[in-house]
Amino acid sequence: MKLSMWKLRLRMWGAMLLLFGMVYVIVILLASFFGIGGYQTFAFIGIGIILLQYLAGPKLVEWSMKVRYVSEEEAPDLHRIVTDLAMIAGIPKPKIGVSETPVPNAFAFGRYKKDGRVCVTRGLLDLLHEDEIKAVLGHELAHIKHNDMIVMTIASAVPTIFYFVGLSFFYSRGNNNNGFIIGALALIAYFIGQLIVLFISRVREYYADEASVDFGNQPEKLASALYKLVYGAANSNEQAIKDVKGTSAFFLNDVGNAKFDISELSQLDTDKDGNISASELSQLKYKKINISMSKKVGEIFSTHPDMLKRLEKLSEYT
């Protein structure tokens, strides 16, 4: 189990090095094209984009998901669960919010650990048992503990910088071919950078799953919660899914892919009771899972891991 996670960590750090190596190459090209002034200009643009995302991000999430923060009197069970998990995780207790969307899910956001916020949807509260909610919230608090908000803000800002650099040079009216070449390279770097950011996002989901188990939650409870969240999203109306699509990257699973995931996950529920038991989950340790080529390709462009692969990883903890 630990060896497997170390492989994931090495791959993630390799991806981060590649991403910032690409930044270095583009900056060097810009520096040679503009001289030192150009170098400084684009450095400031990059810092500005990162700061804007970092500062405005939480407010945008609150606004788009209509998050309402709840007091201990309003939601005593949620506060008790989060208080216990925060103590185990060794982080300050985050603010707790509820979004009234019927799509079942949860998400964490904020600028840093002391500014952490965790939110559950009304659909999740109506669907999951307490031990499943606790496993889900363990996953979300892991994102706060791992500073994933900062990591993903910085990582996702890099392709954005490439995009603006590329457009600026690619459509330049000057006759200098070097500018056109830099623009083309920057747009290629933007596409590759987006794929790297998506890969980093998927790896960090695996980390958060592992941490939820480390916080004392049973892996089958998290697996069962994921199964139910997929089922709930697959049965939500299309308008409800569209309403949350903009912030679904923060969610525990990819709600847009739920209808494709449910057919695969239902095969694990051998007794058809709507839950993934410890014995059902542990079976994944001993059988090879088959993922179609279309699903493998689709995963490359997703913020979340393939659900079967994710449950296979959870089965290693049983």
Summary of the structure (lengths in Angstrom):
residues: 318
radius of gyration: 21.1
end to end distance: 10.4
largest distance: 69.0
contacts: 1054
relative contact order: 0.12
helix: 72%
strand: 5%
